[in-house]
Amino acid sequence: MYAQVETVVDLDAIAHNVRILREFAGDAAVMAVVKADGYNHGAVEVAKAALAAGAAEIGVTAIAEGVQLRAAGITAPILSWLNDSDADYAAAITADLEIGVSSLSQLRAVEAAARSTGRTATVTFKVDTGLNRNGLSAVEYPQALAELRSLVDEQAVRFRAIFSHLARGDEPEHQTNNLQRDRLLEAIATAKEHGLEPELVHLANSPATLTRPDLAFDLVRPGIAMYGLSPVPELGDFGLRPAMTFQARVVQVKRIAAGEGVSYGHTWIAPRDTTIALIPAGYADGVFRPLSGRFEVWLGGARHPNVGRVCMDQFVVDLGDNAANVQEGDVAVMFGGEAGAPRAEDWAARLDTLNYEVVCSPRGRAARRYLGGPR
């Protein structure tokens, strides 16, 4: 029996998107980014589907995310790149995770963990080329290379890669992308001056993978595109297929008279006798309250508008002339699903946000169900 409110994740769509991204990547390998529980699609299931479709590596932020993937039997290289100096680097080393190092203090913490475990740590240097979030600064970078050189000589550390992250990848022709590329090339040259040759170099995120083949280097790191959402919507969908459908089952259908108000505050008054349907999903489940009166659902073969305020666990739609096609138990698609249904981009446009945030929103009572996947 299906849940009243759920996200349905199409793993065959994930595989389709990975294959498209591999084509765009050319000779570069694909790292499937499954941070934040696979952008709320399920990290383990998405990682397995992506690897089966030809992704070579996996990317996460926190060490715990990588350890979870190892526990699920995933043996491909896994990079974790957002940790502080107090992170459990011993657990990362034991799980054979590649550790992204963004500061001298982190490098020293990794060194201590390598010595305590008696095992070689695999590290990748993340250099800050202009995003100005985490990453080795120009001030720390020379000293970090000097210390890394010693650790490599001792075989306490294996130096695998250098990478960075784009600030304006979704603006493909912006000069900042070229500046960051040039700074990354300078960082590689400086590493070579210390006798440190990275096995891999990577920079491209989803938009750069799809629009800037010159930034592919050895590996690309698609995130949102793997889940079927365009990182540059104004340029089209690139043949990607959205993997998530957010839906709920109608719990009640009833007639109301003209002049009757609906939901808290009666912000909507029925202009005519009509039929409404009650959907058991609200802001506790990821349906944003600011969408009240501003979104539609796909129900009974047509779109129907939300009327009245979105509540904590329910909202109402006006069925109008389509009431005969809807009954209790029918599925209302909030975004995703079949052709004609609303898209995550529709919510994003109304909320002045990104499709990334929209697919990360289903939560609470929203159960997750999978279709397709590796066979």
C-alpha positions in Angstrom: 0.0 0.0 0.0 1.4 3.4 -1.0 2.0 6.2 1.4 -0.4 9.2 1.4 2.5 11.5 0.5 5.7 10.3 -1.2 8.6 11.0 -3.5 9.0 8.4 -6.2 12.6 8.2 -7.6 13.1 6.8 -11.0 16.6 5.2 -11.0 16.4 4.5 -14.7 16.2 8.3 -15.2 19.4 8.6 -13.1 21.1 6.1 -15.4 19.8 7.9 -18.5 21.2 11.2 -17.1 24.6 9.7 -16.3 24.9 8.4 -19.8 24.1 11.8 -21.2 26.7 13.4 -18.9 29.3 10.9 -20.0 28.7 12.0 -23.6 29.2 15.7 -22.7 32.3 14.8 -20.6 34.1 13.4 -23.6 37.3 11.8 -22.4 36.8 12.9 -18.8 35.5 10.5 -16.2 32.3 11.3 -14.3 32.1 11.7 -10.5 28.5 11.3 -9.4 27.8 13.7 -6.6 25.4 12.2 -4.0 25.8 14.7 -1.1 22.8 15.6 1.1 21.4 12.0 0.7 21.7 12.2 -3.1 20.0 15.6 -3.3 17.2 14.0 -1.3 16.9 11.1 -3.8 18.7 8.5 -1.7 22.5 8.5 -1.8 23.0 4.7 -1.7 20.5 3.9 -4.4 21.5 6.8 -6.6 25.2 6.0 -6.3 24.6 2.4 -7.3 22.5 3.4 -10.3 25.1 6.0 -11.4 28.0 3.6 -11.1 26.1 0.9 -13.1 25.5 3.5 -15.8 29.2 4.3 -16.1 30.1 6.9 -13.5 33.6 6.2 -12.2 33.6 7.8 -8.8 31.4 9.2 -6.1 31.4 12.6 -4.4 30.1 13.5 -1.0 30.6 16.4 1.5 30.8 14.8 4.9 32.9 11.7 5.9 29.8 10.1 7.4 28.2 10.2 4.0 31.1 8.3 2.5 31.2 5.8 5.3 27.5 5.1 4.7 28.2 4.3 1.1 31.1 1.9 2.0 28.8 0.1 4.5 26.3 -0.3 1.6 29.0 -2.2 -0.4 30.1 0.6 -2.7 33.8 0.1 -3.6 34.4 2.9 -6.2 36.5 5.9 -5.2 34.7 8.3 -2.9 35.8 11.9 -2.3 34.7 13.7 0.9 35.5 17.5 0.7 33.7 19.4 3.4 35.1 18.7 6.9 36.7 20.6 9.6 39.9 19.9 11.5 38.0 17.9 14.2 36.5 15.5 11.7 36.9 11.8 12.1 39.7 11.4 9.6 40.7 8.0 11.1 37.2 6.7 10.0 37.8 8.2 6.6 41.2 6.5 6.2 39.8 3.2 7.5 37.0 3.3 5.0 39.4 4.2 2.2 37.8 7.5 1.5 39.7 10.2 -0.5 39.9 13.2 1.8 39.5 16.7 0.4 42.0 19.0 2.2 41.1 22.7 2.3 43.5 24.1 5.0 46.8 23.5 6.7 45.0 22.5 9.9 43.1 19.9 8.0 46.2 18.5 6.5 47.8 18.2 9.9 44.7 16.5 11.3 44.8 14.0 8.4 48.5 13.4 9.1 47.7 12.7 12.8 45.0 10.2 11.8 47.2 8.5 9.3 49.9 8.0 12.0 47.4 6.8 14.6 45.8 4.2 12.2 49.1 3.2 10.7 47.6 3.5 7.2 48.2 5.7 4.2 45.7 8.5 3.8 44.5 9.5 0.3 44.2 13.2 0.0 43.1 15.7 -2.6 43.9 19.4 -2.4 41.0 21.7 -2.9 42.3 25.1 -3.9 40.3 28.3 -3.6 40.3 29.8 -7.1 37.7 32.4 -6.4 34.5 30.9 -4.9 35.9 31.9 -1.5 34.2 29.1 0.4 36.4 26.2 1.5 39.7 25.6 -0.2 43.4 26.3 0.4 44.1 30.0 0.2 47.0 31.5 -1.8 48.6 32.3 1.6 48.5 28.7 2.9 49.0 26.8 -0.3 52.9 26.9 -0.6 53.3 25.7 3.0 50.6 23.0 2.5 52.5 21.8 -0.5 55.8 21.7 1.4 54.2 19.7 4.2 52.4 17.4 1.7 55.8 16.7 0.0 57.2 15.4 3.2 54.2 13.3 4.0 54.2 11.8 0.5 57.9 11.0 0.9 57.1 9.2 4.1 54.3 7.3 2.5 52.0 8.6 5.2 49.9 10.2 2.4 49.0 9.5 -1.2 48.4 12.6 -3.2 45.6 11.9 -5.6 44.2 15.1 -7.1 43.8 18.9 -7.2 40.4 20.4 -7.7 38.4 23.6 -7.3 34.8 24.7 -7.7 33.2 27.3 -9.9 31.4 30.3 -8.6 29.6 31.2 -11.9 29.4 27.9 -13.7 25.7 28.6 -14.5 26.9 31.6 -16.5 28.9 29.7 -19.0 30.6 32.6 -20.8 31.4 34.6 -17.7 35.0 35.6 -17.4 35.2 34.4 -13.9 35.1 30.8 -15.2 38.2 31.5 -17.2 39.9 33.2 -14.3 39.3 30.2 -12.0 40.6 27.8 -14.7 43.8 29.9 -15.0 44.2 30.0 -11.2 43.8 26.2 -11.1 46.4 25.7 -13.7 48.8 28.0 -11.7 48.1 25.8 -8.6 48.9 22.7 -10.6 52.2 24.2 -11.9 53.1 25.2 -8.3 52.5 21.7 -7.1 54.8 20.3 -9.8 57.5 22.7 -8.6 57.3 20.8 -5.3 57.6 17.5 -7.2 53.9 16.8 -6.7 52.1 15.5 -9.8 48.3 15.1 -9.2 46.8 11.9 -10.6 43.6 13.9 -11.5 42.5 17.5 -11.9 38.8 18.4 -11.8 36.8 21.6 -11.9 33.6 21.2 -13.8 30.2 21.1 -12.0 26.9 20.3 -13.7 26.6 23.5 -15.8 30.3 23.4 -16.9 30.0 19.7 -17.8 27.1 20.6 -20.1 28.4 23.9 -21.6 32.2 24.2 -21.1 34.0 21.1 -22.4 37.3 23.1 -22.1 36.9 22.8 -18.3 36.5 19.1 -18.1 40.1 18.2 -17.3 40.3 14.6 -16.1 37.0 14.4 -14.3 33.7 16.2 -14.1 31.5 16.4 -11.0 27.8 16.7 -12.0 25.3 17.1 -9.2 21.8 18.5 -10.1 22.1 17.4 -13.8 22.4 13.8 -12.7 19.0 14.1 -11.1 17.5 15.3 -14.3 17.2 19.1 -13.6 18.9 21.6 -15.9 21.5 23.7 -14.1 21.0 26.4 -16.8 17.3 26.3 -17.5 17.4 29.1 -20.1 19.5 26.8 -22.3 17.0 23.9 -22.2 16.9 20.5 -20.5 19.9 18.9 -22.4 17.9 15.7 -22.8 17.9 15.1 -19.1 14.9 13.3 -17.4 13.8 14.4 -13.9 14.1 11.5 -11.5 11.9 12.7 -8.7 8.1 12.9 -8.5 6.5 14.5 -5.5 2.9 13.3 -5.0 0.1 12.7 -2.6 -3.2 10.9 -2.6 -6.5 12.7 -2.4 -8.2 12.2 1.0 -11.5 13.9 0.4 -13.5 15.4 -2.5 -16.5 17.6 -1.8 -18.8 20.3 -3.1 -18.8 23.9 -1.8 -21.1 26.7 -2.6 -20.3 30.1 -4.2 -19.2 32.5 -1.6 -17.6 29.9 0.7 -14.0 30.5 1.9 -11.3 27.9 1.9 -8.5 27.2 4.4 -7.2 29.6 7.1 -8.0 33.2 6.7 -10.4 32.6 3.8 -7.8 34.0 1.4 -9.8 32.4 -1.4 -13.5 32.7 -1.8 -15.3 30.3 -4.3 -16.6 32.5 -7.1 -19.1 29.8 -8.1 -20.4 26.4 -6.9 -17.5 24.1 -7.3 -15.8 20.9 -6.1 -12.6 20.8 -4.2 -10.1 18.1 -3.3 -8.1 17.9 -0.1 -4.4 16.8 -0.5 -2.6 15.5 2.6 0.7 17.4 2.2 1.8 20.7 3.7 4.8 22.7 4.7 5.8 20.0 7.2 6.2 17.7 4.2 8.0 20.2 1.9 5.1 22.1 0.3 6.3 25.7 0.8 3.6 27.9 2.5 4.6 30.9 0.2 3.3 28.8 -2.7 -0.2 29.3 -1.4 -2.5 30.1 -4.3 0.4 30.0 -6.7 0.9 26.4 -7.8 -1.0 23.6 -9.5 -1.1 19.8 -9.2 -1.6 17.2 -11.9 -4.8 15.3 -11.0 -7.4 13.4 -13.0 -5.5 14.1 -16.3 -5.4 17.9 -15.9 -3.8 20.7 -13.9 -5.8 22.1 -10.9 -4.9 25.2 -8.9 -4.2 25.3 -5.2 -6.8 27.6 -3.5 -6.4 29.0 0.0 -3.4 28.7 2.3 -1.1 25.8 2.4 -1.3 24.4 5.9 1.1 22.3 7.9 -0.1 19.0 6.6 -2.7 19.7 3.9 -3.8 22.0 1.0 -6.8 22.3 -1.2 -7.2 22.3 -5.0 -10.2 23.5 -7.0 -11.4 20.8 -9.4 -13.8 23.1 -11.3 -15.3 21.3 -14.2 -13.1 18.2 -13.8 -14.7 16.9 -10.6 -16.1 13.7 -12.2 -12.5 12.6 -13.0 -11.2 12.7 -9.4 -12.0 10.6 -6.4 -10.6 9.8 -3.0 -7.3 7.9 -3.4 -6.3 9.4 -6.7 -2.7 10.6 -7.0 -2.0 14.4 -7.2 1.4 15.1 -8.6 2.9 18.3 -7.2 6.0 18.2 -9.4 7.6 15.6 -11.7 5.7 12.6 -13.1 4.1 12.4 -16.4 4.1 14.9 -19.3 1.9 17.9 -18.4 2.6 17.7 -14.7 4.2 20.7 -12.9 8.0 20.7 -12.7 10.4 21.5 -10.0 11.4 24.6 -12.0 7.8 25.9 -11.8 8.1 25.9 -8.0 11.6 27.4 -8.2 10.4 30.3 -10.4 7.5 31.1 -8.0 9.7 31.0 -5.0 12.7 32.8 -6.6 15.0 30.0 -5.8 16.7 27.0 -7.5 15.4 23.7 -8.6 18.1 22.3 -6.3 16.2 23.6 -3.2 12.9 22.3 -4.5 13.9 18.7 -4.8 15.6 18.9 -1.4 12.3 20.1 0.2 10.2 16.9 0.5 10.6 15.6 4.0 8.7 14.7 7.2 6.0 12.2 6.3 7.0 12.0 2.7 8.0 8.4 2.1 10.5 7.5 -0.6 9.8 4.8 -3.2 12.0 3.6 -6.1 11.4 2.6 -9.7 13.8 0.8 -11.9 17.5 0.6 -11.1 20.4 -1.7 -11.7 19.5 -5.2 -12.7 
